[in-house]
Amino acid sequence: MHFAAYAYVGESTVRPLEYYDNNIGGTAKLLSACAAFDCGNFVFSSSSEGELGDMHDPETHLVPLILFAAMGRHPSVQIFGTDYPTSDGSCIRDYVPTFATWQMRMSPL
């Protein structure tokens, strides 16, 4: 399973070569190692986090920000984007239940 991609959009615009090297180059190296050892299954989880319950400083993931605001640990949730072709102008977000995500990642193994 590959969970090692960098995922901060803002940071990626400041350090694009580091992101490219890790996300593209690192994945290519991992796939080469899998081929060398005749790995039959590979799960690429591009936006997954390396461990459950990890924290980001600053936190940029929408779901934790919503939960923090609901618990009073954050004053509000800021949604960016007002020019998308939706009723409120924000982008469409689809979420997959955590257990379904786990099942999808474990089924090939």
C-alpha positions as CSV (number, residue, x, y, z in Angstrom):
1,M,0.0,0.0,0.0
2,H,1.3,3.5,-0.9
3,F,0.2,6.3,1.4
4,A,3.3,8.4,1.1
5,A,2.2,11.2,-1.3
6,Y,2.5,14.9,-0.2
7,A,-0.9,16.5,-0.3
8,Y,-0.7,20.3,0.6
9,V,-1.7,22.3,-2.5
10,G,-0.3,25.6,-1.3
11,E,3.0,24.1,-0.4
12,S,3.2,22.2,-3.7
13,T,3.1,25.6,-5.5
14,V,6.0,26.8,-3.5
15,R,8.1,23.6,-3.7
16,P,6.9,21.9,-6.9
17,L,10.0,19.9,-7.6
18,E,10.0,18.4,-4.1
19,Y,6.4,17.3,-4.6
20,Y,7.1,15.9,-8.0
21,D,10.2,14.0,-6.8
22,N,8.2,12.5,-3.8
23,N,4.9,11.9,-5.5
24,I,5.9,10.9,-9.0
25,G,9.5,9.8,-8.5
26,G,8.8,8.0,-5.2
27,T,5.9,6.1,-6.7
28,A,8.0,5.1,-9.7
29,K,10.7,3.7,-7.4
30,L,8.1,1.8,-5.4
31,L,6.5,0.3,-8.5
32,S,10.0,-0.7,-9.7
33,A,10.6,-2.5,-6.4
34,C,7.2,-4.2,-6.6
35,A,8.0,-5.4,-10.1
36,A,11.5,-6.7,-9.0
37,F,9.9,-8.7,-6.2
38,D,6.9,-9.9,-8.3
39,C,4.4,-8.1,-6.1
40,G,1.0,-9.2,-7.3
41,N,-1.1,-6.5,-5.6
42,F,-0.6,-2.7,-5.3
43,V,-3.0,-0.2,-3.6
44,F,-2.3,3.5,-4.4
45,S,-4.2,5.8,-2.1
46,S,-3.3,9.2,-3.3
47,S,-5.1,11.3,-0.7
48,S,-4.9,9.0,2.2
49,E,-3.1,9.8,5.4
50,G,-0.3,7.7,6.7
51,E,-1.8,7.0,10.1
52,L,-5.2,7.3,11.7
53,G,-5.7,10.4,13.8
54,D,-2.7,12.3,12.5
55,M,-2.7,16.1,12.9
56,H,-1.6,18.8,10.5
57,D,-0.3,22.1,11.5
58,P,-1.9,24.0,10.1
59,E,-4.9,21.8,9.6
60,T,-6.1,22.1,6.0
61,H,-8.4,19.1,5.6
62,L,-12.1,20.0,5.5
63,V,-13.6,17.2,7.6
64,P,-11.3,17.9,10.6
65,L,-11.9,21.6,10.3
66,I,-15.7,21.0,10.4
67,L,-15.3,18.8,13.4
68,F,-13.1,21.3,15.2
69,A,-15.6,24.1,14.6
70,A,-18.5,21.9,15.9
71,M,-16.5,21.2,19.1
72,G,-15.7,24.8,19.5
73,R,-11.9,24.3,18.9
74,H,-12.0,26.4,15.8
75,P,-14.1,29.6,15.3
76,S,-15.5,28.8,11.9
77,V,-15.1,26.8,8.7
78,Q,-13.9,28.7,5.6
79,I,-15.0,27.3,2.3
80,F,-13.1,28.6,-0.7
81,G,-14.5,29.1,-4.2
82,T,-17.6,31.1,-5.2
83,D,-17.5,30.7,-9.0
84,Y,-18.3,27.1,-9.5
85,P,-21.5,26.2,-11.5
86,T,-23.4,25.1,-8.4
87,S,-26.3,26.7,-6.5
88,D,-24.0,28.3,-3.9
89,G,-20.9,28.6,-6.1
90,S,-18.8,26.2,-4.1
91,C,-17.3,23.1,-5.6
92,I,-19.0,19.7,-5.3
93,R,-17.4,17.5,-2.7
94,D,-18.0,13.7,-2.5
95,Y,-17.1,11.8,0.6
96,V,-16.7,8.0,1.0
97,P,-17.4,6.5,4.4
98,T,-14.3,5.5,6.2
99,F,-15.2,1.8,6.4
100,A,-15.9,1.7,2.7
101,T,-12.5,3.3,2.0
102,W,-10.8,0.6,4.3
103,Q,-12.7,-2.2,2.4
104,M,-11.5,-0.8,-1.0
105,R,-7.9,-0.7,0.2
106,M,-7.9,-4.1,1.8
107,S,-9.8,-6.1,-0.8
108,P,-6.9,-6.4,-3.3
109,L,-4.7,-7.8,-0.6
